[in-house]
């Protein structure tokens, strides 16, 4: 689930090591993002492949967009409801 806040180094390492392994073994790798802030917003499929070439770090809506719009910052402890909404609910659908 692309939240738009991944570290550039994380993306680079995933592309260099993980995607290579996924391609070698033909593992289906689906990359998703939320399409908007509203709960009813659909998901966007960024990539759906057994030969992924790149990691999509962001989609049309990011977790950061939401945090910025309400003037808050990501939480580091507790329930992390923002992550559940940006990642968990996307994957559950």
C-alpha positions as CSV (number, residue, x, y, z in Angstrom):
1,X,0.0,0.0,0.0
2,X,1.6,3.2,-1.2
3,X,1.3,5.9,1.4
4,X,3.6,8.4,-0.3
5,X,5.9,8.6,2.7
6,X,8.5,5.9,2.1
7,X,12.1,6.7,2.3
8,X,13.9,7.0,-1.0
9,X,16.5,4.4,0.2
10,X,13.7,2.0,1.0
11,X,12.3,2.2,-2.5
12,X,15.8,1.8,-4.0
13,X,16.5,-1.3,-1.9
14,X,13.1,-2.9,-2.7
15,X,13.7,-2.4,-6.4
16,X,17.2,-3.7,-6.3
17,X,16.7,-6.8,-4.1
18,X,13.0,-7.7,-3.5
19,X,11.6,-7.1,-6.9
20,X,14.3,-9.1,-8.4
21,X,13.4,-12.1,-6.2
22,X,9.7,-11.7,-7.0
23,X,10.4,-11.7,-10.7
24,X,12.6,-14.7,-10.4
25,X,9.9,-16.7,-8.7
26,X,6.9,-15.3,-10.6
27,X,5.3,-14.0,-7.5
28,X,2.3,-11.7,-8.1
29,X,3.0,-8.3,-6.6
30,X,0.0,-5.9,-6.4
31,X,0.6,-2.3,-5.5
32,X,-2.3,-0.2,-4.3
33,X,-3.1,3.3,-3.1
34,X,-6.2,5.1,-2.0
35,X,-7.7,7.4,-4.6
36,X,-8.9,10.0,-2.2
37,X,-9.4,11.1,1.4
38,X,-13.0,10.1,1.8
39,X,-13.8,6.7,3.3
40,X,-15.8,5.8,0.2
41,X,-12.9,6.6,-2.2
42,X,-11.9,3.7,-4.4
43,X,-8.5,2.2,-4.5
44,X,-6.1,2.7,-7.4
45,X,-4.1,-0.2,-8.7
46,X,-0.6,1.2,-9.4
47,X,0.8,-2.1,-10.6
48,X,-0.3,-5.8,-10.8
49,X,2.5,-7.9,-12.1
50,X,4.5,-11.1,-11.8
51,X,7.4,-9.2,-13.2
52,X,7.4,-5.9,-11.3
53,X,10.0,-3.4,-12.4
54,X,9.6,-0.6,-9.9
55,X,8.1,0.2,-6.5
56,X,5.4,2.9,-6.7
57,X,6.0,5.0,-3.6
58,X,2.9,7.1,-4.0
59,X,-0.5,7.1,-5.7
60,X,-3.1,9.9,-6.4
61,X,-3.7,10.4,-2.7
62,X,-1.2,10.0,0.1
63,X,-1.3,9.7,3.8
64,X,0.7,12.9,4.0
65,X,-2.0,14.7,2.0
66,X,-4.5,13.9,4.7
67,X,-2.2,14.7,7.6
68,X,-1.3,18.0,6.1
69,X,-4.9,18.9,5.4
70,X,-5.9,18.5,9.1
71,X,-2.6,20.0,10.5
72,X,-1.3,16.9,12.2
73,X,1.8,14.6,12.1
74,X,2.2,10.8,11.9
75,X,2.0,9.0,15.2
76,X,4.9,6.9,16.4
77,X,3.1,5.0,19.1
78,X,-0.4,3.8,20.0
79,X,-3.0,2.6,17.6
80,X,-1.6,4.4,14.5
81,X,-5.1,4.9,13.1
82,X,-3.7,6.8,10.1
83,X,-1.7,3.8,9.0
84,X,-4.7,1.6,9.4
85,X,-6.7,3.8,7.1
86,X,-4.0,4.3,4.5
87,X,-2.7,0.8,4.4
88,X,-5.0,-1.7,6.2
89,X,-8.3,-0.7,4.7
90,X,-6.8,-0.5,1.2
91,X,-5.4,-4.1,1.5
92,X,-8.6,-5.4,3.1
93,X,-10.7,-4.3,0.1
